[in-house]
Amino acid sequence: MSHHIKFQFEDLPYSFDALEPHIDARTMEIHYTKHHRAYYDKFVAAIEGTELQEFDCMKDIFKNMSKYPAAVRNNGGGYYNHNLFWNMMSPDGGGKPSGELASRIEADFGSFENMTEKFSNTAATRFGSGWAWLIVNSENKLEVCSTPNQDNPLMDLSDCKGYPILGLDVWEHAYYLKYQNRRPDYIKAFWNVVNWDEVYKRFEKTAKK
Ligand code: MN
């Protein structure tokens, strides 16, 4: 329907059951094929016939987000955030980051454990639906923050601004089937599947030495 739109609906980088038992297959399937698909389809519908259909980079849309309709903000955010999220997890994930990222986490948070604790608390206390983020901020520091709904730190109207290197979806649709109302258990499980290689790549792209 929209061959001229440059944004693609990308494949999930692993099978639905690849992150079991931490993230269950049924949740992954519904999350990817229903929720993520709906954000993508609605985003495409919202930009079709507007100047935004010529864009090929979400960051260029997000930096002027306040100029565009709510449908672009909510669905464009949902499309982009979920693309990040799938890639920030891996069946070979877990453990700890290494190298320069590990040193920068220690420098900015005191320790890896302090960072994960702060991130987990931020994710657990995000009221309602939203995301928790580890970002590189404008002062080139690592920072933990959260955004409501499908906002993200690349949006000009976000309170939390910077380049996201790790993100966690804390909408109930991301965990309710397996964890029900126990969001902290889902957050704890998430650390077992974090793809630190991908986080490192995003860190290297942004963080100045
Ligand atoms: Mn989601």
Residues whose N, C-alpha, C, O or C-beta is under 5 A from the ligand:
A	BS01	MN	D169 W171 A174
